[in-house]
Amino acid sequence: FENRWEKRFGVIWRCPIDFYRRSLLWLASHGVTRQANETAQQFAKRVEQGYPQITDEIHFVTQKYLSLRFGQNQLTDKEKETLLDATRRIQRKLQKTKSRK
């Protein structure tokens, strides 16, 4: 998935909030899109209702996104790796959900 995603949308760390965009793309592929009038936190709560198995990951990714967007300007290498792991878990868990349907 990563290589296909990067070919289509660019390198994941091109922008410090690409990890959030990546999560949004995965959710959109499962029919869940963020509404124009919805905050990131409202969207995370709605995702939690439909996909409780990714609650921890989506809240973590959302909080990091908000922190970067409105505060802290850089991620450490460890934070990047943790976020990449969280987006991979979202991907994996959504794939399992899709397989069951």
N, C-alpha and C positions, 0 to 999 in steps of 0.2 A: 504494500500500500504506500509506504513512504516514497519510494521511487516514482510511482505513478503520480502521487500527489505533488511531488516536487517538480516533475515534468510539466504538470498542468498548471500549478499555482506558484512555483518558485521554491527556493530553499526555505526550509521552515524558520530559520532564525534571521531571515532577511530583515524582518521587522520584529521588534521585541514583543509584539502581541500576536504574532502569527500562531502561537500555540492555541490561543483562544479562537481564532478564525478556523483553525483546523478542527477544533471540537465542534464549532458551529456547522461546518461542512458535513461532518459525520452525522450529526443530529439531523440536519436537513435531508440527508440521504435516507433517513428513517421517518421522514414526514414531520419533523419537529423544527419549526423555524421561529426565530425571534421576531416578534411583531415590532413595528416602527415605534409604537408608543410604550414599549416594555423596557424597563431598565434591565441591566445584566442580572441583578439579583432577583427580580421578578421572574425573568426567564429561567434562572436556575431553579427556582421553586416550582415552576410549572414542569420543568424537565424531571424533577424529583418525583412529582406525582405520577408521571407516565412511565418513568424508568427508575424505580427506586434502587436498582442494583448499581447505578452510577452516581448516587447521591454524594458520596464523599469526594469522588473525583471531580464532578462538575462544580461543587462548591469550592474546592481547592483551586481549580483552574480559574473560576470566576473571581475569587478573591485576589489571586495573583494578577489577573488582568486589570482589575480595578486599581490595585496598588501601583502597577506600572503606568497605567493610563493617567492617573490623577496624583501620583506621588513619586515614588522611587523610579529612577530612570534607567537602571541597569539590573540585569540578573547576573548572579554569580554562576560559575560553571555548574556548581552543585544544584542550584535552583533550576537551571536549564534542564539538567538531567532528570530531576524530580518531576518537572512539568512534562517532559517528554514521556516519562513513565506513566504519568497520569493520563495523557492523551492516548497512549497505547492501550491502557486498561479500558478507557472509554470505548475505543475501537473494538477491542476484543469482546467486551461485554455486550456491545450492541450487535456484533456479529453473531454471538450465541443467541441473542434474542431473535434475530432475523431467521436463524436456522430453525428455531422452534416453531415459527409461524407457518 
